[in-house]
């Protein structure tokens, strides 16, 4: 009996790793299959579609098939990721035995990520205002702001990573920071792609 239960659990786990089953399971729990398919199709137009779908499919109920809500959710998820990265990087500065250059790079990186959080937050506000914009000019004013803030946030993430360039910075600190920054950069890049896709729908 115990073996049967183990095999059953493993079987379910295997199924849950496929995109098809993700969509089916979501529909079974009340999530619109149409919404999941919309997210999946939209993510294919991003630079990192796998990361895009895995980070946004859980919000299908609120996104439905709205390009604006999809872009807004992508930004919100990325802000959360940026805040987590900022906390992680800030804590690294407390480690003992760090090189002077490492400490400076960590501090600079924390500032860059703080700016990233601020700019992504402003972008969320602009995307929200796109939804209530009255007329073409007002929509594009807010859309242009959203695109600018998100592009700037992406630059911030890259600048943080640049601070750890060079062999002298090689080591666990560099590797751990860059891994986080790479993920943040991908999330920001995907959010920008979804903002641009929303703009094309107007």
C-alpha positions as CSV (number, residue, x, y, z in Angstrom):
1,X,0.0,0.0,0.0
2,X,2.8,2.4,1.0
3,X,4.6,1.7,-2.3
4,X,1.5,2.4,-4.3
5,X,1.1,5.7,-2.6
6,X,4.8,6.6,-3.3
7,X,4.4,5.7,-6.9
8,X,1.2,7.7,-7.1
9,X,2.8,10.8,-5.6
10,X,5.8,10.5,-8.0
11,X,3.5,10.1,-10.9
12,X,1.6,13.3,-9.9
13,X,4.8,15.2,-9.5
14,X,6.0,14.2,-13.0
15,X,2.7,15.3,-14.5
16,X,2.9,18.7,-12.8
17,X,6.1,19.5,-14.5
18,X,4.5,19.6,-18.0
19,X,2.9,22.8,-19.3
20,X,-0.1,20.9,-20.5
21,X,-0.9,19.5,-17.1
22,X,-0.2,22.9,-15.5
23,X,-3.0,24.3,-17.7
24,X,-5.3,21.4,-17.0
25,X,-4.7,21.5,-13.2
26,X,-5.2,25.2,-13.2
27,X,-8.6,24.8,-14.9
28,X,-9.6,22.1,-12.5
29,X,-9.0,24.4,-9.5
30,X,-11.1,27.2,-11.0
31,X,-8.5,28.9,-13.2
32,X,-9.7,29.6,-16.7
33,X,-7.9,27.5,-19.2
34,X,-8.3,30.3,-21.6
35,X,-6.4,32.6,-19.3
36,X,-3.6,30.1,-18.8
37,X,-3.3,29.7,-22.6
38,X,-3.3,33.5,-23.0
39,X,-0.4,33.8,-20.5
40,X,1.5,31.0,-22.2
41,X,1.0,32.5,-25.7
42,X,2.0,36.0,-24.5
43,X,5.1,34.6,-22.8
44,X,6.3,33.1,-26.0
45,X,7.0,36.6,-27.3
46,X,9.3,37.4,-24.4
47,X,13.1,36.7,-24.2
48,X,12.7,34.1,-21.5
49,X,9.3,32.4,-22.0
50,X,9.8,29.6,-19.6
51,X,10.6,31.9,-16.7
52,X,7.7,34.2,-17.8
53,X,5.1,31.4,-17.7
54,X,6.3,29.9,-14.5
55,X,6.2,33.2,-12.7
56,X,2.8,34.4,-14.0
57,X,0.6,31.3,-14.6
58,X,-0.3,31.2,-10.9
59,X,-2.0,34.6,-11.3
60,X,-4.2,33.5,-14.2
61,X,-7.4,34.1,-12.3
62,X,-6.7,37.8,-11.9
63,X,-5.0,38.3,-15.3
64,X,-7.6,36.5,-17.4
65,X,-6.9,37.7,-21.0
66,X,-6.0,41.3,-20.2
67,X,-2.7,42.5,-21.7
68,X,-2.7,45.3,-19.2
69,X,-3.2,43.1,-16.1
70,X,-0.5,40.7,-17.5
71,X,2.0,43.5,-17.8
72,X,1.0,44.9,-14.4
73,X,1.4,41.5,-12.8
74,X,4.7,40.9,-14.4
75,X,6.0,44.2,-13.0
76,X,4.6,43.4,-9.5
77,X,6.2,40.0,-9.5
78,X,9.5,41.5,-10.6
79,X,9.3,44.2,-7.8
80,X,9.0,41.4,-5.3
81,X,12.0,39.7,-6.8
82,X,14.0,42.9,-6.7
83,X,13.1,43.5,-3.1
84,X,14.2,40.0,-2.2
85,X,17.4,40.5,-4.2
86,X,18.1,43.8,-2.4
87,X,17.7,42.1,1.0
88,X,20.0,39.3,0.0
89,X,22.7,41.6,-1.3
90,X,22.5,43.9,1.7
91,X,23.0,41.0,4.1
92,X,26.2,40.0,2.2
93,X,27.9,43.2,3.4
94,X,27.8,41.8,7.0
95,X,30.0,38.8,6.1
96,X,33.4,38.9,7.7
97,X,36.6,38.5,5.6
98,X,35.3,40.3,2.5
99,X,37.7,42.2,0.3
100,X,37.4,46.0,0.3
101,X,36.4,45.9,-3.4
102,X,33.7,43.3,-2.6
103,X,32.2,45.4,0.1
104,X,32.1,48.4,-2.2
105,X,30.6,46.4,-5.0
106,X,27.9,45.0,-2.7
107,X,27.0,48.5,-1.4
108,X,26.9,49.9,-5.0
109,X,24.8,46.9,-6.1
110,X,22.3,47.4,-3.2
111,X,21.8,51.0,-4.3
112,X,21.3,50.0,-7.9
113,X,18.7,47.4,-6.9
114,X,17.0,50.0,-4.6
115,X,16.7,52.2,-7.7
116,X,15.3,49.2,-9.6
117,X,12.6,48.7,-7.0
118,X,11.7,52.4,-7.2
119,X,11.6,52.5,-11.0
120,X,9.6,49.3,-11.4
121,X,7.1,50.6,-8.8
122,X,6.7,53.8,-10.8
123,X,6.2,51.7,-13.9
124,X,3.4,49.8,-12.2
125,X,1.6,53.1,-11.5
126,X,2.0,54.2,-15.1
127,X,0.6,50.9,-16.5
128,X,-2.4,51.2,-14.1
129,X,-3.0,54.7,-15.4
130,X,-2.9,53.4,-19.0
131,X,-6.1,51.5,-18.1
132,X,-8.0,54.7,-17.1
133,X,-6.4,56.9,-19.8
134,X,-8.8,59.2,-21.7
135,X,-7.7,59.3,-25.2
136,X,-4.7,58.4,-27.3
137,X,-2.3,61.1,-26.1
138,X,-2.9,60.3,-22.4
139,X,-2.5,56.6,-22.9
140,X,0.8,57.0,-24.7
141,X,2.1,59.5,-22.1
142,X,1.7,56.9,-19.4
143,X,2.9,54.0,-21.7
144,X,6.0,55.9,-22.6
145,X,6.7,56.5,-18.9
146,X,6.2,52.8,-18.1
147,X,8.6,51.8,-20.9
148,X,11.2,54.3,-19.8
149,X,11.1,53.3,-16.1
150,X,11.3,49.6,-16.9
151,X,14.2,50.1,-19.3
152,X,16.0,52.1,-16.6
153,X,15.3,49.3,-14.1
154,X,16.9,46.8,-16.5
155,X,20.0,49.0,-16.8
156,X,20.3,49.2,-13.0
157,X,20.3,45.4,-12.8
158,X,23.1,45.2,-15.4
159,X,25.1,47.9,-13.7
160,X,25.0,46.0,-10.4
161,X,26.4,42.9,-12.2
162,X,29.1,45.0,-13.8
163,X,30.5,45.9,-10.4
164,X,31.6,42.3,-9.9
165,X,33.5,42.1,-13.2
166,X,37.1,40.9,-13.3
167,X,39.0,37.9,-11.9
168,X,39.8,39.7,-8.7
169,X,36.2,39.5,-7.8
170,X,35.8,35.7,-8.6
171,X,34.4,33.6,-5.8
172,X,31.2,32.7,-4.0
173,X,30.1,36.3,-3.4
174,X,30.3,37.1,-7.1
175,X,28.6,33.9,-8.2
176,X,25.7,34.3,-5.7
177,X,25.1,37.9,-6.5
178,X,25.3,37.4,-10.3
179,X,22.9,34.5,-10.1
180,X,20.3,36.7,-8.4
181,X,20.9,39.6,-10.8
182,X,20.6,37.3,-13.8
183,X,17.2,36.2,-12.6
184,X,16.1,39.7,-11.8
185,X,17.3,40.9,-15.2
186,X,15.3,38.2,-17.0
187,X,12.2,39.1,-15.0
188,X,12.6,42.8,-15.9
189,X,13.2,42.0,-19.5
190,X,10.1,39.9,-19.7
191,X,8.0,42.6,-18.0
192,X,9.3,45.1,-20.5
193,X,8.3,42.8,-23.4
194,X,4.8,42.4,-22.0
195,X,4.5,46.1,-21.6
196,X,5.4,46.6,-25.2
197,X,2.9,43.9,-26.2
198,X,0.2,45.7,-24.3
199,X,1.1,48.9,-26.1
200,X,0.6,47.2,-29.5
201,X,-2.9,46.2,-28.4
202,X,-4.0,49.8,-27.9
